[in-house]
């Protein structure tokens, strides 16, 4: 009887081991297929985005894209998305719980890193002040130069060569040439603002496109107007799929990485990043509080200065 029971136990354990290997293999295959489908989606979306950008930027060349090519691209995207339809995925309860647990743990990991990311970026913060000699006559700067607001009337200020005379900008006194630098701006209560970084060579006289942040090659900008966020560089707008009005915006400039990044500063959520490569000149912080916008935009932009000895000037 004991021999029979031992044999039954060995047989049962063998069957369980086979089932375990089969389950693990099936789960691995499922994850690999998901990764492959995600890559296909990203590739198809990239192709579709390029095609749409070309149609948007050069509408007069629309005839170059045949309807057959457009329909073929759309069909491939729809087919790929159909493959990832959750209703077509079959999972047993154990696998479903494993995937839910993995997703939950990943979200917790991302959330746990926010204080560390915030501490790291704040270590790059340098004290910065706005230069009154650059400010448009309708901009108000306090003596400390740590905020800027709009005024309906022009201030009695000398017309310096460095002053913007048509566009509502003010530049920082400090110029940053190397290292990593982080600026945090308080835009609470505002319905219109622009902010970014620029070379000192940005044109300041007249109202041409070149005098606006992000419209030329020497500046990088994010704009908020009527609930919409848009990133600008080289005259090309990048509208962001963000609806929430944020109170604090961060700007990270990294000379080693050749990067300008805009973030939602409270949760350190990246909003848009420009990959510049190599900066050709020093960078100034540039701010525009916007006009009063029918009385809805009277609050100033405030610089959240947090001096750090690790920042480079």
ZAVO-900838 format. One line per 5 residues: number of its first residue (from 0); for each residue y, z, x of N, C-alpha, C. Coordinates in Angstrom, 1 decimal, decimal comma. Example, Ala and Ser with C-alpha at 12.3 -4.5 7.8 and 13.67 -1.06 7.14 Angstrom:
residues 2
0 = -5,7:7,8:13,2:-4,5:7,8:12,3:-3,3:7,8:13,2  -2,2:7,1:12,8:-1,1:7,1:13,7:0,0:7,9:12,9
END
This chain:
residues 313
0 = -1,2:0,0:0,8:0,0:0,0:0,0:1,3:0,0:0,9  1,2:0,8:1,9:2,4:0,9:2,8:2,6:-0,5:3,5  1,5:-1,2:3,9:1,7:-2,5:4,5:2,3:-3,5:3,5  1,9:-3,4:2,3:2,4:-4,3:1,3:3,9:-4,0:1,1  4,3:-2,7:1,0:5,7:-2,4:0,8:6,5:-2,8:2,0
5 = 6,0:-2,6:3,2:6,7:-3,1:4,4:7,0:-4,6:4,4  5,9:-5,3:4,0:6,0:-6,8:3,9:7,0:-7,2:2,9  7,0:-6,5:1,7:8,1:-6,8:0,7:9,5:-6,5:1,2  9,6:-5,4:2,0:10,9:-5,1:2,5:11,4:-6,2:3,5  10,5:-6,6:4,4:10,9:-7,6:5,4:11,3:-8,9:4,6
10 = 10,5:-9,3:3,6:10,8:-10,5:2,9:12,2:-10,4:2,2  12,4:-9,2:1,6:13,7:-9,1:0,9:14,8:-9,1:1,9  14,7:-8,4:3,0:15,8:-8,5:4,0:16,0:-9,9:4,5  14,9:-10,6:4,7:15,1:-12,0:5,2:15,8:-12,9:4,2  15,5:-12,7:2,9:16,2:-13,4:1,8:17,7:-13,1:1,8
15 = 17,9:-11,8:1,9:19,4:-11,3:1,9:20,1:-11,9:3,1  19,5:-12,0:4,3:20,1:-12,5:5,4:20,4:-14,0:5,2  19,5:-14,7:4,7:19,7:-16,1:4,4:20,8:-16,3:3,4  20,9:-15,5:2,4:21,9:-15,6:1,4:23,3:-15,3:2,0  23,3:-14,3:2,9:24,5:-13,9:3,5:25,1:-15,1:4,4
20 = 24,2:-15,7:5,2:24,6:-16,8:6,0:25,1:-18,0:5,2  24,4:-18,2:4,0:24,8:-19,3:3,1:26,2:-19,0:2,5  26,4:-17,7:2,1:27,7:-17,4:1,6:28,8:-17,5:2,6  28,6:-17,0:3,8:29,6:-17,1:4,9:29,9:-18,6:5,2  28,8:-19,4:5,3:29,0:-20,8:5,6:29,8:-21,5:4,5
25 = 29,5:-21,1:3,2:30,3:-21,7:2,1:31,7:-21,3:2,1  32,0:-20,1:2,4:33,4:-19,6:2,5:34,1:-20,3:3,6  33,5:-20,4:4,8:34,1:-21,1:5,9:34,4:-22,5:5,5  33,5:-23,2:4,9:33,7:-24,6:4,5:34,8:-24,7:3,5  34,9:-23,7:2,6:36,0:-23,7:1,6:37,4:-23,5:2,3
30 = 37,5:-22,6:3,3:38,7:-22,4:4,0:39,1:-23,7:4,8  38,1:-24,3:5,4:38,4:-25,5:6,2:38,9:-26,6:5,3  38,3:-26,8:4,1:38,7:-27,8:3,2:40,2:-27,5:2,7  40,4:-26,2:2,5:41,8:-25,9:2,1:42,8:-26,2:3,1  42,5:-25,8:4,4:43,4:-26,1:5,5:43,6:-27,6:5,6
35 = 42,5:-28,4:5,5:42,7:-29,8:5,6:43,5:-30,4:4,4  43,3:-29,8:3,2:44,2:-30,3:2,1:45,6:-29,9:2,3  45,9:-28,7:2,8:47,3:-28,3:3,1:47,9:-29,3:4,1  47,2:-29,6:5,1:47,7:-30,6:6,1:48,0:-31,9:5,5  47,1:-32,4:4,6:47,3:-33,7:3,9:48,6:-33,6:3,0
40 = 48,7:-32,5:2,3:49,9:-32,3:1,5:51,2:-32,4:2,3  51,2:-31,6:3,4:52,4:-31,6:4,3:52,7:-33,0:4,8  51,6:-33,7:5,3:51,9:-35,1:5,8:52,4:-36,0:4,7  51,8:-35,9:3,5:52,3:-36,8:2,4:53,7:-36,5:2,0  54,0:-35,2:1,9:55,4:-34,8:1,6:56,4:-35,2:2,6
45 = 56,0:-35,1:3,9:56,8:-35,6:5,0:57,1:-37,1:4,8  56,1:-37,9:4,6:56,2:-39,3:4,4:57,1:-39,6:3,2  56,9:-38,9:2,1:57,7:-39,1:0,9:59,2:-38,7:1,1  59,4:-37,6:1,8:60,7:-37,1:2,1:61,5:-38,1:3,0  60,8:-38,7:4,0:61,5:-39,7:4,8:61,8:-40,9:4,0
50 = 60,9:-41,4:3,1:61,2:-42,5:2,2:62,4:-42,2:1,3  62,4:-41,0:0,7:63,5:-40,6:-0,2:64,8:-40,5:0,5  64,8:-40,0:1,8:66,0:-39,8:2,6:66,6:-41,2:2,9  65,7:-42,2:3,2:66,2:-43,5:3,5:66,8:-44,2:2,3  66,2:-43,9:1,1:66,7:-44,5:-0,1:68,1:-43,9:-0,4
55 = 68,2:-42,5:-0,1:69,4:-41,8:-0,5:70,6:-42,2:0,5  70,2:-42,3:1,8:71,3:-42,5:2,8:71,7:-44,0:2,8  70,7:-44,9:2,5:71,0:-46,3:2,5:70,6:-47,0:1,2  71,3:-46,7:0,1:70,9:-47,3:-1,1:71,0:-48,8:-1,2  71,8:-49,4:-0,3:71,9:-50,8:-0,3:70,7:-51,5:0,3
60 = 69,8:-50,7:0,9:68,6:-51,3:1,5:67,4:-51,0:0,6  67,6:-50,7:-0,6:66,5:-50,3:-1,5:65,5:-51,4:-1,7  66,0:-52,7:-1,6:65,1:-53,8:-1,7:64,1:-53,9:-0,6  64,3:-53,2:0,5:63,4:-53,2:1,6:62,1:-52,5:1,2  62,1:-51,6:0,3:60,9:-50,8:-0,1:60,4:-51,4:-1,4
65 = 59,2:-52,0:-1,3:58,6:-52,6:-2,4:58,1:-51,6:-3,4  58,1:-51,9:-4,6:57,6:-51,0:-5,6:56,1:-50,7:-5,4  55,4:-51,6:-4,8:54,0:-51,3:-4,5:53,8:-50,2:-3,5  54,7:-50,2:-2,4:54,6:-49,2:-1,4:55,0:-47,8:-2,0  56,1:-47,8:-2,8:56,5:-46,6:-3,5:55,4:-46,0:-4,3
70 = 54,8:-46,9:-5,2:53,7:-46,4:-6,1:52,5:-45,9:-5,3  52,2:-46,6:-4,2:51,1:-46,2:-3,4:51,3:-44,8:-2,8  52,5:-44,5:-2,3:52,9:-43,2:-1,7:52,8:-42,2:-2,8  53,3:-42,4:-4,0:53,3:-41,5:-5,1:51,8:-41,2:-5,5  51,0:-42,3:-5,5:49,6:-42,1:-5,9:48,9:-41,2:-4,9
75 = 49,2:-41,4:-3,6:48,5:-40,5:-2,6:48,9:-39,1:-2,7  50,2:-38,9:-3,0:50,7:-37,5:-3,1:50,0:-36,8:-4,3  50,0:-37,6:-5,5:49,4:-37,0:-6,7:48,0:-36,7:-6,5  47,3:-37,7:-5,8:45,8:-37,5:-5,6:45,6:-36,2:-4,8  46,4:-36,0:-3,7:46,2:-34,9:-2,9:46,5:-33,6:-3,6
80 = 47,6:-33,6:-4,4:47,9:-32,4:-5,2:46,8:-32,1:-6,2  46,2:-33,2:-6,8:45,1:-33,0:-7,8:44,0:-32,3:-7,2  43,7:-32,6:-5,9:42,5:-32,0:-5,2:42,7:-30,4:-5,1  44,0:-30,0:-5,1:44,3:-28,6:-4,9:44,6:-27,9:-6,2  44,3:-28,5:-7,3:44,5:-27,9:-8,6:43,7:-26,6:-8,7
85 = 44,3:-25,5:-8,9:43,5:-24,2:-8,9:42,4:-24,2:-10,0  42,7:-25,0:-11,1:41,7:-25,0:-12,2:40,4:-25,7:-11,8  40,4:-26,5:-10,7:39,2:-27,2:-10,2:38,5:-26,5:-9,1  39,0:-25,3:-8,7:38,4:-24,6:-7,6:37,5:-23,5:-8,3  36,2:-23,5:-7,9:35,3:-22,5:-8,4:34,9:-21,5:-7,4
90 = 35,1:-20,3:-7,7:34,9:-19,2:-6,8:34,1:-18,1:-7,6  33,2:-17,5:-6,9:32,6:-16,3:-7,5:33,5:-15,1:-7,3  33,1:-14,0:-8,0:34,0:-12,9:-8,0:34,2:-12,3:-6,6  33,2:-12,3:-5,8:33,3:-11,7:-4,4:34,3:-12,5:-3,6  34,1:-13,8:-3,6:35,0:-14,7:-2,8:36,4:-14,6:-3,3
95 = 36,6:-14,5:-4,6:38,0:-14,4:-5,1:38,6:-13,1:-4,7  37,9:-12,0:-4,7:38,5:-10,7:-4,2:38,8:-10,8:-2,8  37,9:-11,4:-2,0:38,2:-11,5:-0,5:39,5:-12,3:-0,3  39,7:-13,4:-1,0:40,9:-14,2:-0,8:42,1:-13,5:-1,2  42,0:-12,8:-2,4:43,1:-12,0:-2,9:43,5:-10,9:-1,9
100 = 42,5:-10,2:-1,3:42,7:-9,2:-0,3:43,4:-9,7:0,9  42,9:-10,9:1,4:43,5:-11,5:2,6:45,0:-11,9:2,3  45,3:-12,4:1,1:46,7:-12,8:0,8:47,5:-11,5:0,8  47,0:-10,5:0,1:47,8:-9,2:0,0:48,1:-8,7:1,4  47,1:-8,7:2,3:47,2:-8,2:3,7:48,3:-9,0:4,5
105 = 48,2:-10,3:4,3:49,2:-11,2:5,0:50,6:-10,9:4,5  50,8:-10,7:3,2:52,1:-10,4:2,7:52,6:-9,0:3,2  51,7:-8,0:3,3:52,1:-6,7:3,8:52,5:-6,9:5,3  51,7:-7,7:6,0:52,1:-7,9:7,4:53,5:-8,5:7,6  53,8:-9,5:6,8:55,1:-10,1:6,9:56,2:-9,1:6,6
110 = 56,0:-8,3:5,5:57,0:-7,3:5,1:57,1:-6,3:6,2  56,1:-5,9:6,8:56,1:-4,8:7,8:56,9:-5,3:9,1  57,0:-6,6:9,3:57,7:-7,1:10,5:59,2:-7,2:10,3  59,7:-7,1:9,0:61,2:-7,2:8,8:62,0:-6,2:9,6  61,7:-4,9:9,6:62,5:-4,0:10,4:62,5:-4,3:11,9
115 = 61,3:-4,8:12,4:61,3:-5,2:13,8:62,1:-6,4:14,1  62,1:-7,4:13,2:62,9:-8,6:13,4:64,4:-8,2:13,3  64,7:-7,4:12,3:66,1:-7,0:12,2:66,6:-6,2:13,4  65,8:-5,4:14,0:66,2:-4,6:15,2:66,3:-5,6:16,3  65,5:-6,6:16,5:65,6:-7,5:17,5:66,8:-8,3:17,4
120 = 67,1:-8,9:16,2:68,3:-9,7:16,1:69,6:-8,9:16,3  69,6:-7,6:15,8:70,8:-6,8:16,0:71,0:-6,5:17,5  70,0:-6,5:18,3:70,1:-6,3:19,7:70,9:-7,5:20,3  71,0:-8,6:19,6:71,7:-9,8:20,2:73,2:-9,8:19,6  73,6:-8,8:18,9:74,9:-8,8:18,2:76,0:-8,4:19,2
125 = 77,0:-9,3:19,3:78,1:-9,0:20,1:79,4:-8,8:19,3  80,3:-8,0:19,7:81,5:-7,8:18,9:82,3:-9,0:19,0  82,8:-9,5:17,8:83,5:-10,7:17,8:84,7:-10,6:16,8  85,8:-11,2:17,2:87,0:-11,1:16,4:87,6:-12,5:16,2  88,3:-12,7:15,1:88,9:-14,0:14,8:90,3:-14,1:15,6
130 = 90,6:-15,3:16,0:91,8:-15,6:16,8:92,9:-16,0:15,8  93,9:-15,2:15,6:95,0:-15,6:14,6:95,7:-16,9:14,9  95,7:-17,3:16,2:96,3:-18,6:16,6:95,6:-19,8:16,1  94,3:-19,6:15,7:93,6:-20,7:15,2:93,6:-20,8:13,6  94,0:-19,7:13,0:93,8:-19,7:11,5:94,8:-20,5:10,8
135 = 94,3:-21,2:9,7:95,2:-22,0:8,8:96,2:-21,1:8,3  97,5:-21,6:8,0:98,6:-20,7:7,5:98,3:-20,0:6,2  97,3:-20,5:5,4:97,0:-19,8:4,2:95,9:-18,7:4,3  95,5:-18,5:5,5:94,4:-17,5:5,8:95,1:-16,1:6,2  94,5:-15,0:5,7:95,0:-13,7:6,1:94,0:-13,0:7,0
140 = 94,4:-12,6:8,1:93,6:-11,9:9,1:94,2:-10,5:9,3  93,4:-9,4:9,3:93,9:-8,1:9,6:94,2:-8,0:11,2  94,9:-7,0:11,6:95,1:-6,9:13,1:93,8:-6,9:13,9  92,7:-6,3:13,4:91,5:-6,2:14,1:90,8:-7,6:14,2  91,2:-8,5:13,3:90,5:-9,8:13,3:89,1:-9,8:12,9
145 = 88,7:-8,8:12,0:87,3:-8,7:11,7:87,0:-9,2:10,2  88,0:-9,8:9,6:87,8:-10,4:8,3:88,8:-11,5:8,1  88,5:-12,3:7,0:89,5:-13,4:6,7:89,4:-13,6:5,2  90,6:-13,8:4,6:90,7:-14,1:3,2:91,7:-15,1:2,9  91,8:-15,7:1,7:92,6:-16,8:1,3:93,9:-16,3:0,6
150 = 95,0:-16,9:0,9:96,3:-16,6:0,2:96,9:-17,9:-0,3  97,4:-17,8:-1,5:98,0:-19,0:-2,2:99,3:-19,5:-1,4  99,9:-18,6:-0,7:101,2:-18,9:0,0:100,9:-19,0:1,5  101,6:-19,9:2,1:101,5:-20,0:3,6:102,2:-18,9:4,3  101,6:-18,4:5,4:102,1:-17,4:6,2:103,2:-18,0:7,2
155 = 104,1:-17,2:7,6:105,1:-17,6:8,5:104,6:-17,4:9,9  103,9:-18,5:10,4:103,2:-18,4:11,7:103,6:-19,6:12,5  103,6:-19,5:13,8:103,9:-20,6:14,7:102,9:-21,7:14,6  103,3:-22,9:14,8:102,3:-24,0:14,7:101,7:-24,3:16,1  100,7:-23,5:16,5:100,0:-23,7:17,7:99,2:-25,0:17,7
160 = 99,0:-25,5:18,9:98,1:-26,7:19,0:96,7:-26,3:18,5  96,3:-25,1:18,7:94,9:-24,6:18,4:94,8:-24,3:16,9  95,8:-24,4:16,1:95,8:-23,9:14,7:95,3:-25,1:13,8  94,4:-24,8:12,8:94,0:-25,7:11,8:95,2:-25,8:10,8  95,6:-27,1:10,5:96,8:-27,2:9,6:96,4:-27,7:8,2
165 = 95,1:-28,2:8,0:94,7:-28,7:6,7:93,5:-28,0:6,2  92,5:-27,8:7,1:91,2:-27,2:6,7:91,3:-25,7:6,9  90,7:-24,9:6,0:90,9:-23,5:5,9:89,9:-22,8:6,8  90,1:-22,9:8,2:89,2:-22,3:9,1:89,9:-21,4:10,1  89,2:-20,5:10,6:89,6:-19,6:11,7:88,5:-19,5:12,7
170 = 88,7:-19,5:14,0:87,7:-19,5:15,0:87,8:-18,1:15,7  86,7:-17,7:16,3:86,6:-16,5:17,1:87,4:-16,6:18,4  87,9:-15,5:18,8:88,5:-15,5:20,2:87,5:-15,6:21,2  86,3:-15,0:21,0:85,2:-15,1:22,0:84,5:-16,4:22,0  84,2:-16,9:23,2:83,4:-18,1:23,3:82,1:-17,8:24,0
175 = 81,0:-18,2:23,5:79,7:-17,9:23,9:79,0:-19,1:24,7  78,6:-18,8:25,9:78,1:-19,9:26,7:76,7:-19,9:27,1  76,0:-18,8:27,0:74,6:-18,7:27,3:74,0:-17,4:26,6  72,7:-17,3:26,7:72,1:-16,1:26,1:71,8:-16,4:24,6  71,5:-15,3:23,9:71,3:-15,3:22,4:72,3:-14,4:21,7
180 = 72,8:-14,9:20,6:73,9:-14,2:19,9:73,7:-14,2:18,4  73,9:-13,1:17,8:73,7:-12,9:16,4:75,0:-12,4:15,7  75,4:-13,1:14,7:76,6:-12,7:13,9:76,1:-12,5:12,5  76,6:-11,4:11,9:76,3:-11,0:10,5:77,6:-10,9:9,7  77,6:-11,7:8,6:78,8:-11,8:7,7:78,5:-11,2:6,3
185 = 79,5:-10,5:5,8:79,4:-9,9:4,5:80,2:-10,8:3,6  79,5:-11,5:2,6:80,2:-12,4:1,7:80,0:-11,9:0,2  79,9:-10,6:0,1:79,7:-10,0:-1,2:80,9:-10,4:-2,2  80,5:-10,8:-3,4:81,5:-11,2:-4,4:82,1:-12,5:-4,3  81,7:-13,3:-3,3:82,3:-14,6:-3,1:81,5:-15,7:-3,8
190 = 82,2:-16,7:-4,3:81,6:-17,9:-5,0:81,7:-19,2:-4,1  82,5:-19,1:-3,0:82,7:-20,2:-2,1:83,0:-19,7:-0,7  82,3:-20,2:0,2:82,5:-19,9:1,6:81,8:-20,9:2,5  82,3:-21,0:3,8:81,7:-21,8:4,8:81,7:-21,0:6,1  80,6:-21,2:6,8:80,5:-20,4:8,1:79,6:-21,2:9,1
195 = 79,8:-21,0:10,3:79,0:-21,7:11,3:79,5:-21,5:12,7  79,1:-22,3:13,6:79,5:-22,3:15,0:80,0:-23,7:15,4  80,9:-23,7:16,4:81,5:-25,0:16,7:81,9:-25,0:18,2  81,9:-26,2:18,8:82,5:-26,3:20,1:84,0:-26,2:20,0  84,7:-25,8:21,1:86,2:-25,7:21,0:86,9:-27,1:20,8
200 = 86,1:-28,1:20,9:86,7:-29,5:20,8:86,9:-30,0:19,4  86,5:-29,2:18,4:86,6:-29,7:17,0:88,0:-30,0:16,7  88,3:-31,1:16,0:89,7:-31,5:15,7:90,3:-30,5:14,7  91,6:-30,2:14,9:92,2:-29,1:14,1:93,4:-29,6:13,3  93,9:-30,8:13,6:95,1:-31,3:12,9:94,7:-32,5:12,0
205 = 95,2:-32,4:10,7:94,9:-33,4:9,8:93,7:-33,0:8,9  93,4:-33,9:7,9:92,4:-33,5:6,9:91,2:-34,5:7,0  91,0:-35,1:8,1:89,9:-36,1:8,2:88,6:-35,3:8,2  87,5:-36,1:7,9:86,1:-35,5:7,9:85,8:-34,7:9,2  86,4:-35,2:10,3:86,0:-34,6:11,6:86,5:-33,2:11,7
210 = 87,5:-32,8:10,9:88,1:-31,4:11,0:87,3:-30,4:10,2  86,3:-30,9:9,4:85,5:-30,0:8,6:84,2:-29,6:9,4  83,8:-28,3:9,2:82,6:-27,9:9,9:81,4:-28,7:9,4  80,6:-29,0:10,4:79,3:-29,7:10,1:79,5:-31,2:9,9  80,7:-31,7:9,8:80,9:-33,1:9,5:80,8:-34,0:10,8
215 = 81,0:-33,3:11,9:81,0:-34,0:13,2:79,8:-33,5:14,0  79,7:-34,0:15,3:78,6:-33,6:16,1:78,8:-32,3:16,9  80,0:-31,7:16,8:80,3:-30,6:17,5:80,3:-29,3:16,8  79,7:-29,3:15,6:79,6:-28,0:14,8:78,4:-28,0:13,9  78,0:-26,8:13,5:76,9:-26,6:12,6:77,3:-25,6:11,6
220 = 77,0:-25,8:10,3:77,6:-25,1:9,2:76,7:-24,8:8,1  76,9:-23,7:7,4:76,3:-23,5:6,1:77,4:-23,2:5,1  77,3:-23,8:3,9:78,3:-23,8:2,8:77,7:-23,2:1,6  78,4:-22,4:0,9:78,0:-21,9:-0,5:79,1:-22,2:-1,5  78,7:-23,0:-2,5:79,7:-23,3:-3,5:79,1:-23,5:-4,9
225 = 79,6:-22,8:-5,8:79,1:-22,9:-7,2:77,6:-22,7:-7,3  77,0:-21,7:-6,6:75,6:-21,4:-6,7:74,7:-22,2:-5,8  75,3:-23,1:-5,0:74,4:-24,0:-4,2:74,7:-23,8:-2,7  73,6:-23,8:-1,9:73,7:-23,6:-0,5:73,4:-25,0:0,1  74,3:-25,4:1,1:74,1:-26,6:1,8:74,4:-26,4:3,3
230 = 73,4:-26,9:4,1:73,6:-26,9:5,6:74,1:-28,2:6,0  75,1:-28,2:7,0:75,7:-29,4:7,5:75,7:-29,6:9,0  75,4:-30,8:9,4:75,7:-31,2:10,9:75,7:-32,7:10,9  76,6:-33,2:11,7:76,7:-34,6:11,9:77,1:-35,4:10,6  77,7:-34,7:9,6:78,0:-35,3:8,4:76,8:-35,4:7,4
235 = 75,7:-34,9:7,8:74,5:-35,0:6,9:74,3:-33,7:6,2  74,3:-33,7:4,9:74,0:-32,4:4,1:72,5:-32,2:3,9  72,2:-30,9:3,9:70,8:-30,5:3,7:70,9:-29,4:2,6  70,7:-29,8:1,3:70,8:-28,8:0,2:69,5:-27,9:0,2  69,8:-26,6:0,1:68,7:-25,7:0,1:68,2:-25,3:-1,3
240 = 66,9:-25,1:-1,4:66,3:-24,8:-2,7:66,4:-23,3:-3,0  67,6:-22,8:-2,9:67,9:-21,3:-3,1:68,9:-21,1:-4,2  68,5:-20,2:-5,1:69,4:-20,0:-6,3:70,1:-18,6:-6,2  69,6:-17,7:-5,5:70,1:-16,3:-5,5:71,4:-16,3:-4,6  72,4:-15,5:-5,1:73,6:-15,3:-4,3:73,4:-14,1:-3,4
245 = 73,4:-14,4:-2,1:73,2:-13,4:-1,1:74,5:-12,7:-0,7  74,4:-11,5:-0,3:75,6:-10,7:0,1:75,8:-10,7:1,6  74,8:-10,9:2,4:74,9:-10,9:3,9:74,2:-12,1:4,4  74,9:-12,8:5,3:74,3:-14,0:5,9:74,4:-13,8:7,5  73,3:-14,1:8,1:73,2:-14,0:9,6:73,2:-15,3:10,2
250 = 73,8:-15,4:11,4:73,8:-16,7:12,2:73,2:-16,3:13,6  72,1:-16,9:14,0:71,5:-16,7:15,3:71,7:-18,0:16,1  72,4:-17,8:17,3:72,6:-18,9:18,2:71,8:-18,6:19,5  70,8:-19,4:19,8:70,0:-19,2:21,0:70,2:-20,4:22,0  70,9:-20,1:23,1:71,1:-21,2:24,1:69,8:-21,5:24,8
255 = 68,9:-20,5:25,1:67,6:-20,9:25,7:66,8:-21,8:24,8  66,8:-21,5:23,5:66,0:-22,3:22,6:66,7:-23,6:22,1  68,0:-23,6:22,3:68,8:-24,7:21,8:68,8:-24,8:20,3  69,1:-23,6:19,6:68,9:-23,5:18,2:70,0:-22,7:17,5  70,3:-23,2:16,3:71,3:-22,4:15,4:70,5:-22,2:14,1
260 = 70,4:-20,9:13,8:69,6:-20,5:12,6:70,5:-19,7:11,6  70,4:-20,0:10,3:71,1:-19,2:9,3:70,0:-18,4:8,6  70,3:-17,1:8,3:69,3:-16,2:7,7:70,0:-15,4:6,5  69,1:-15,0:5,6:69,6:-14,0:4,6:69,3:-12,7:5,3  70,4:-11,9:5,6:70,4:-10,9:6,6:69,7:-9,6:6,1
265 = 69,6:-9,4:4,8:69,0:-8,1:4,4:67,5:-8,1:4,6  66,8:-9,2:4,3:65,4:-9,3:4,5:65,0:-10,2:5,6  66,0:-10,7:6,4:65,8:-11,5:7,5:65,0:-12,8:7,2  65,3:-13,4:6,0:64,6:-14,6:5,6:65,3:-15,8:6,1  64,7:-16,6:6,9:65,3:-17,9:7,4:65,7:-18,8:6,2
270 = 66,9:-19,3:6,3:67,4:-20,2:5,3:67,4:-21,7:5,8  67,9:-21,9:7,0:67,9:-23,2:7,6:68,1:-23,1:9,1  67,5:-24,0:9,9:67,5:-23,9:11,3:67,8:-25,3:11,9  68,8:-25,4:12,8:69,1:-26,7:13,5:68,5:-26,6:14,9  67,7:-27,6:15,3:67,2:-27,7:16,6:68,1:-28,6:17,4
275 = 69,0:-28,0:18,2:70,0:-28,8:18,9:69,5:-29,3:20,2  68,7:-28,6:20,9:68,2:-29,0:22,2:69,0:-28,3:23,3  70,0:-29,0:23,8:70,9:-28,4:24,8:72,4:-28,4:24,3  73,0:-27,3:24,3:74,4:-27,2:23,9:75,3:-27,8:25,0  76,3:-28,6:24,6:77,1:-29,3:25,6:78,4:-28,5:25,9
280 = 78,6:-27,4:25,2:79,9:-26,7:25,5:79,6:-25,2:24,9  80,7:-24,4:25,1:80,6:-23,1:24,6:80,7:-23,1:23,1  80,4:-22,0:22,4:80,4:-21,9:20,9:81,3:-20,9:20,5  82,0:-21,2:19,4:82,9:-20,2:18,7:82,3:-20,0:17,3  82,4:-18,8:16,8:82,1:-18,5:15,4:83,3:-19,1:14,6
285 = 83,0:-19,8:13,5:84,0:-20,4:12,6:83,8:-20,0:11,2  84,8:-19,5:10,5:84,7:-19,0:9,1:85,8:-19,7:8,2  85,3:-19,9:7,0:86,2:-20,4:6,0:86,0:-19,6:4,7  87,0:-18,8:4,2:86,7:-18,0:3,0:86,8:-18,8:1,7  87,3:-20,1:1,8:87,4:-20,9:0,6:88,7:-20,6:-0,2
290 = 89,1:-21,5:-1,0:90,2:-21,2:-1,9:89,8:-20,2:-3,0  90,8:-19,8:-3,8:90,5:-18,7:-4,8:89,5:-19,1:-5,9  89,2:-20,4:-6,0:88,2:-20,9:-7,0:88,4:-20,3:-8,4  89,6:-20,6:-8,9:90,0:-20,1:-10,2:89,9:-18,6:-10,4  90,3:-17,9:-9,3:90,3:-16,4:-9,3:88,9:-15,8:-9,1
295 = 87,9:-16,6:-8,8:86,5:-16,0:-8,7:86,2:-15,8:-7,2  87,1:-16,1:-6,3:86,7:-16,0:-4,9:87,8:-15,4:-4,0  88,2:-14,2:-4,5:89,4:-13,5:-3,8:88,9:-12,6:-2,7  87,6:-12,3:-2,7:87,1:-11,3:-1,6:87,1:-12,0:-0,3  87,3:-11,2:0,8:87,3:-11,7:2,2:85,8:-11,9:2,7
300 = 85,7:-12,7:3,8:84,5:-12,7:4,6:84,7:-11,6:5,6  83,8:-10,7:5,7:83,9:-9,6:6,7:82,8:-9,7:7,8  83,3:-9,6:9,0:82,4:-9,6:10,2:81,8:-8,2:10,3  80,4:-8,2:10,3:79,8:-6,9:10,5:79,5:-6,7:12,0  80,5:-6,1:12,7:80,5:-6,0:14,1:79,6:-4,8:14,5
305 = 78,6:-5,1:15,3:77,7:-4,1:15,9:77,5:-4,3:17,4  78,4:-3,7:18,2:78,4:-4,0:19,6:77,0:-3,8:20,3  76,7:-4,7:21,1:75,4:-4,5:21,9:75,6:-4,9:23,3  75,2:-4,1:24,3:75,3:-4,4:25,7:74,5:-5,5:26,2  73,5:-5,9:25,3:72,6:-7,0:25,8:73,1:-8,4:25,5
310 = 74,2:-8,5:24,8:74,7:-9,8:24,4:75,5:-10,4:25,6  75,5:-11,7:25,8:76,1:-12,4:26,9:77,4:-13,1:26,4  78,5:-12,9:27,1:79,7:-13,7:26,8:79,9:-14,7:27,9
END
